[in-house]
């Protein structure tokens, strides 16, 4: 038996289980993820798909990450400089600043004289009568003597001598000046300043020459002779094992008022003072740090190599240079220095904080890592990126700099 009722056309249906004992049907004819697909439940309730909401939340999260990466990234760059000590054997020639004709390769220096006149150019030579507070030694007399000592190792010997100056100008010698006494080296007990003397020395009397004056005009004009006590009529030689109590007084240096006028960009060579024979004044040598740096770079290979190793950050640096130790080669006639020898310096790179951000902005992580490795011996460089996944240094406004 056939029915005259034609059944409706079946829709393309899919059956899924939503909850136990609950059958849900979804219309497959509607495109997915559009928000129009409807879930039909057996009890007549309709529910929309959750996929659109998931997509919206995911998109917002991605946009948030992108925004944070672009507009809120920060880079922290920190530096810690290390000091390096160099012993420079290269000859560093020196010349008075007003006489220096080769400033790029010869170190200019100025003299600060020992006087109490504060209202003047501290670098100007004194041309008026000396106002030195240094009391110069009187001409050698029979009652005046100085001790020459051998090295402090045993056996130790000390002899009394008179100092003779046959030149026309004062001669200043420092503590531990070496004298040749019959083939043995003796050292002067203290620094002295000897005026020209009128002592008559016999042709057969032994003369003890200054070893450091050899090949100079003063070698034959300044020397020591055995001291003869006028009362005893004999020379004096004593043996002792302790010189700790021996008096050592050098030339007086400039007073504190004068020293306070030295500009900050100058280095004072306070290890010892020199004596300017032209004006009969003891003086302190001062050198300009910038000139010192320039001449060291021109004259010293080890300083050149040091600066070259910091080339990746050259635009960020200036150098703090201090003199730890030195010896001066003096001109015997003038008493003034002509060169450094055995110079020991300490160099520390100083970071110009205000140039860091503009220099490193936009650098990749790989570039920063290479720079860090290149300068590691002289400067410790650390870079912190936020958020961690960024691939380069932030822009200039989002860089913080720390210099330890």
Helices and strands as residue ranges (DSSP letters): E 13-19, E 22-27, E 38-41, E 46-48, H 51-71, E 74-81, E 83-88, E 92-96, G 97-99, E 107-113, E 146-149, E 157-165, E 171-173, E 178-181, E 184-188, E 192-194, E 208-210, G 211-213, E 222-226, E 237-239, H 256-259, E 266-276, E 281-288, H 289-299, H 301-309, G 311-316, E 317-330, E 337-351, G 353-355, H 356-360, H 365-374, E 379-386, G 396-398, E 399-403
